[in-house]
Amino acid sequence: MFALNLGTCEATYLGDAPGYSRPTVALEYDAVTVPVTHGAGAVSFRVGTLG
């Protein structure tokens, strides 16, 4: 999964989660949650920032 900065046209690698890829980016902040898979187990989320 990648996030694209439309102002600079730079891509940021967020990570990968085979079978589940739905990162969420906050509207007012540079915060992002990225899904993390653990095989057949439940999906967890890693919280980070862009930039």
C-alpha positions in Angstrom: 0.0 0.0 0.0 1.2 3.5 -0.9 0.0 7.0 -0.1 0.5 9.6 -2.8 1.2 13.3 -1.9 -0.5 15.2 -4.7 1.4 18.3 -4.0 4.9 16.8 -4.4 3.9 13.7 -6.4 5.9 11.6 -4.0 4.7 8.1 -3.0 5.2 6.8 0.6 5.2 3.1 1.2 2.8 2.2 4.0 3.2 -1.6 4.2 1.4 -4.6 2.9 -1.5 -6.8 4.1 -2.2 -9.6 1.6 -5.9 -10.0 1.2 -6.7 -6.8 3.1 -5.6 -3.4 2.0 -7.7 -0.5 3.3 -5.5 2.2 5.0 -7.3 5.1 6.5 -5.8 8.7 6.4 -7.1 11.4 8.8 -8.5 14.5 7.1 -7.0 17.1 9.3 -3.8 15.5 10.3 -1.0 13.4 8.8 -2.1 10.3 10.8 -2.7 7.0 9.0 -3.8 3.6 10.2 -2.4 0.7 8.2 -3.8 -2.9 8.4 -1.4 -5.6 9.5 -2.3 -9.3 8.8 -1.1 -12.2 10.9 -1.7 -15.2 8.6 -5.3 -16.4 9.0 -5.7 -14.5 12.3 -7.5 -11.2 12.9 -6.3 -8.0 11.2 -4.7 -5.4 13.5 -3.8 -1.8 12.7 -0.6 0.1 13.0 -1.0 3.9 13.5 1.6 6.2 12.0 2.1 9.6 10.4 2.8 10.7 6.9 5.7 13.0 6.2 
